[in-house]
Amino acid sequence: MNTVRNRLSARKVAEATTPGYHLDGGCLYLRIHLRGSVRPRGTRERPTDNVTKCWCFRYRDRATGRKVEHGLGSYLDVSLADAREKAAELRRMLIDGHDPLLQRQQKRTEQKIAAATVLTFDEAAERCIADMKAGWRNAKHAHQWTSTLATYASPVLGKLPVSAIDLPLIRKVLDPIWTTKNETASRVLQRIESVLAWATVSGYRSGDNPARWRGNLDHILPRPGKVQAQEHHPALPYTEIGDFVAALRRQNGVAALALEFLILTAARTNEVIKARWEEFDLEKALWTVPAERMKAHKEHTVPLSPRARDRIRQLAQAKLGPYVFLFPAEAKRPPKEAVRTPSPRPPGTPARPN
């Protein structure tokens, strides 16, 4: 390794135009090469306009014995003093037995790997929803997740790497809505927690989940029930149910029949209004609700009381479609294109004969 140092000066670097390697010392060189053709006669280009100057660190590979060149940047971007400092650092690496060029290649590879594993919150949310969608029975869940996260979480977390999301950022999302929209805020929190948990399992972040409630946010945020009292629909006292059903039976229409049938079977609203004829066995007085329409995703058999069976038989006499509780207005409503509005006849115009 050359021991003569600091041969060049800032002025020599600026004025040098001869192509080749100009040694400064300690393996540091100023490399000059022609950038274009020779200056045409009659032009006013300066000699330096046709050359490119850059710094390089030249050393001999200890394993192969071949000369290796390590670029340090253009002389316009890297000053002489900075180039000497970089060369000194590379010489120390050689003394320690490390190959500077190999070290730089490994660092670039690590940076590329790190960049490939960076995932923003919006990207993680999209992938998380895509993975979980197959297990959701209701197709609306994906839309609800996307909508709430886009509205409340994305403005704060969307462009950030999931690995950088911490408790203060979670608070920044929740604080504006925790006391005013507590039910929505609770759902947003649960969905953020799920997205970050997915990112952790997928290898995009590590450590505790900052959106976890128990043992974490429950120490700094009031419980949802204390912030916003839950309001239930008023219940009808059981002593009044007889009068209510009697009044219900005096009403006409499929809606009254559907509500009475719901009371008689204690079924859910969605199960009743989507009931189909093939689900009923009136001989055995049974109603079998298929698994896809049950909350527990299991087939459910409901025994029918005589009154409930009579109601189904009554509706069967005027069967309008595949659904038992189909409103006549919906069944008889013609398509829009089939509805024709007659053009008005001018006053005094005789009717068209048949």
HUJOLIN-V476548 format. One line per field, one symbol per residue. psi: psi as a letter, one per 30 degrees, with the letter a starting at -180 (. if undefined). burial: b if it has 24 or more other C-alpha atoms within 12 Angstrom, else e. A space follows every 50 residues. Layout:
# HUJOLIN-V476548
psi->???
burial->???
This chain:
# HUJOLIN-V476548
psi->kkfklhflleeeeefkfkkakjkflhgkljkklkealkklkflgkleffg lkklkljklkkfefglkkkjkflkfffjleeeeeeeeeeeeeeeefgkje eeeeeeeeeeeeeeefgkkleeeeeeeeeeefeffkekffeeeeeeeeee eeeefefefkkfffkaeeeeeeeeeffefeieeeeeeeeeeeeeeeeeee efgfllaljfgkekgdffffklkeffejkkklkkkkkfffeeeeeeeeff klleeeeeeeeeeffhlleeeefgkleffkjfefhkjjklefgkefhkkk kkkkleeeeeeeeefffhkfafkeikkeeeefklleffkkjkkkkkkfkk kkk.
burial->eeeeebebeeeebbebbeeebbbbbbbbbbbbeeeeeeeeeeeeeeeeee bbbbbbbbbeeeeeeeeebbbbbebeeebbeebbebbbebbeebeeeebb beeeeeeeeeeeeeeeebbbbbbbbbebbeeeeeeeeeeeebeebbebbb ebbbebbbeebbbbbbbebbbebbbebbeeebbbbbbbbbbbbbbbbbbb eeebbeeebbbbbeeebeeebeebeeeeeeeeeeeeeeeeeeeebeeeee eeebeebbbbbbbbbebeeebbbbbbbebbebeeeebbbeeebeeeeeee ebebeeebbebbeebeeeeeeebbbbbeeeeeeeeeeeeeeeeeeeeeee eeee
